[in-house]
Amino acid sequence: MERNDIMMLNNIVYRLYDSDNFFLTRKKLLSQLQLLIPFSYGSILLSDLDPFRPHLTDPVCLPEEFVNVEEKYIKIAGKDHTQWTMESGYAIVMCESKVLPDHKRLSTPIYQECYRQYNIYDTLQVNIAYNNTFLGVLTLYRTRQNGTFSEDDVSYMRMIGYHLNRLFYRTMVPSTTADRKTDRVDLLKEQYLLTRREGEILSLLLDGQPETDISEKLSIASATLKKHMQHIYRKLGISTRWELLRFKT
């Protein structure tokens, strides 16, 4: 392992614990991984934590437009020949080119329906799991032009996977609903350029709290709150609190 690779690996692991925003953590992880393990497309999908038959949700992708592909995959994931690894509840790192020959992996229903149009040639998949709980999957994709993943790439992912297992479990299991709500508000803040205070107010509005309670909780005057709400509505392109409901999911 090269010295630069070790430093980069350490930096990736350090930054995993350097953020309390789970959405941004996943997004940054993909960006940092691309410096260590070059890939064409990457995604992180979360488990819905169903103990009997977990389903995938909430894709974060690099580049972002790859989300459309992973959302399509989620709908037909039952056809995936690697589905058993998700249902096992074990943390597994798997490089498809080292398990299946070209003609088999490039002819699967999942490949034909989702990935063929992107010329995907190889995948490196990390099933994130802890305490027999499947938490999600991180997948890196390479096109034929970029070739297959190496043994070093697999080793790097195993090292990072140890940290992902604990981090995802700690983040998702104790308060899954609260964490996803926080991610959603942070995403809206980033997407619509909301200030920190506007983000706080939006979070409370999405909780359904009345304006009097919000003013008291944030120690601001009613007129100040209304001014902030006007700015929030303008940025979100809405005019009433009722319209905020569509931003809850």
N, C-alpha and C positions, 0 to 999 in steps of 0.2 A: 504494500500500500504506500503510495507516494505521500511525502510530507504535506504537500498542498491539499491532497484529498483528505488527510486526517484533520487538518485545520478546518476545511470546509464542512466535514462531517460534524465536528465539534460545534461549529457555529450554527448548523442546522438544529442540532439537539438543544443547544442553549436557547435559541430563539423560540423553540416549541413551548418553553416554560416562561417566556418573556412577555406573554400577552394573555389577558383575561377575556379576550373576544374570540370565541371559538370559530366564528365564520372567517375572520381575518387570519387566524392562525392557520386554518386549512388553506386559505388562498396563498399566504406567504410561503407555506411549506412547499407547495407545488413550484413556485417561482425559484426557491432556493435549491430544490432537488434538481431542477433543470441544469443548474451549474455543475452539479456533481455527476448526474446521470443524464446525459442528453436524451431528450425524447421529443416526439412530434406533438403528442397530445397527452394530457394527464387529467385524472379525475379523482375525487374523493366522494364516495357515497356513504350515507349514514344508514344504520339499521333502525327499523322502527321498534326494536327490542322485543318483538314477539318471541316468546320462549319456544314456541312450537314450530313455527315456520316464518322466520324473519323475512321481511321485505325491505327493499332499499328505497331511499328517499333523499331529498335535499342535496342534489349534486352541486359540487364546486369544481370548476374545470379551468384548464389552461390549454389553449386560449378559451375565453369565456363562451364563444359561440359553440363550443363542443358540448355545452349543456344540452342542446337540442338532441344530440346523438344519445347522450346518457339517459335523458328522459324517455327516449324511445326504447332504449335497452331495458329500463326499469319495467316498462309495460309488458315485455316479453321475457323477463329474466328467468321464468320457469323453464325456458328452452335451453338455458345455458348448461353446458356439460360440466362446468365447474361449480354448479350450484351446491353440490354436496359439501364442498369445502366451507361454504358459508353456514350450512346447517350443522356442521360438526361442532361448532363452538370453540374450535381451536385456532390459534394464530398460525397462519401458514403463509409462506412466501413461495410463489410459483412462477416460473418463466415458461410460457407455453411452448416455445421452440425447443425446450429441453425435455418436454413431456410428449408432444405430439409431432409427427412429421408434417411437412408443409401441406400435403394434399388433404390431410384430415382437419387440421385446424383452420384452413382457409375454405373449407366447404361446410362448416357447421351452420345451422340456421341463424344463430346469433351473428356470425360474421357476415353472412350474406345479406341479412336484413338491416344491420346497423353499421358495420365497419368497412364493408367492401368499397363503398363509394369514397372512403378516405384513404384507400390503399394501405390500410393497416397490415403490417406483416408479422409483428411480434408484440407480445404483451408481457409485462412484469407486474404481477398482482400480489398485493399484501392484504391478507385477511386480518383485520384488527379485532382481537378478542382477548377477554380477560375474565377470570373466574367463570369459565364455561359460558360466557355471554358474548355473542357475536355483536360487534359494535359498528362495523363498517368495512369498506374495502377501498384501498388506494390502488389505482391502476395506472401504469405508464404504458404508452403505445408508441411503437416505432413503425414508420413506413418502410416499404421494401428498400427504398433508396438508402435509409439509415442502417439497415441490417438488423441483426438480432442483438439481444442483450447479452452481456458477458457474465462470467462467473463472478468477477469483481462487482458488477452491478447488483447481482443477487446478494452478495455478501453485505454490501452497503445497506440494502433494503432490510436485511435481517437485523442489522445493528439499529437502524432507525425504528424498525418495527417494535423492538423491546420497549422503547419509550412511548410510541404511539398507543400501545396496548394499555398502559397505565394512565396516560393522559386522557385518552378518550373515555375510559371507564370512569375516572374521577370526574370528568366533565359531564358525561351523559347520564349516568345511572342515578346519582342522588337527587337531581332536580331536572329531569329531562325537559319538562315543559317550560320551566323558567329559563333554562339555557337557550332553548330555541327562540323564545320570545326576545331575549337579549340580542341574539344573532340577527333577528328580523329587524329590530329597531336600529341596530348598528348599520345594517345594510341600507336601510332607508336614509339614515344620516349621510352615508357616503354617496348614495345615488342622487339625493336631492339637495346635497350641500347644506344640511341643517347644522346649526351651531350646537355646542354642547348643551346649552340651556333648552334649545328647541327640542333636542333629542329627549331630554328628561321629561319635558311637558308632553311630547308625543307618546312616550311610554305610558304615562299616567292616563292620558286620554284613551289609549287603546285598551287600558284596563277598565275603562268605563267609569272612572272616578269623576265626580261632579266638580265643577270649576271652583266652588268654595273650598273644597278639600284640597285641591291642587294648590290654590293660593296659599293656604295655611301650611301645607307640607313644604312648599318651596320658599315660604316667607316672602312672598311678593304681593303687591297690591293687585286688586281685581283688574284695574285698568291696564296694568303692566302685563298681566296674563293674557288679556284680550288682544293686546298688541302682538305678543308672541304668537298667539293662535292665528292671527291674521297673516303673519309672515309664514307660518307653517302651511296654512291652507293655500297661500299663493304659490309656494314652492311645490306643493304636491298637486297643484292644479285642481283643487276642489273649492267648494264654497260653504259647505255645511259639515257639522260634526257627523251627521249620518253617513256621509260619503267616506268617512274614515274607516268604516267597517271593511271596505274592500282591501285595506292594507293590513288586516289582521292575519291573513293567510298568504 
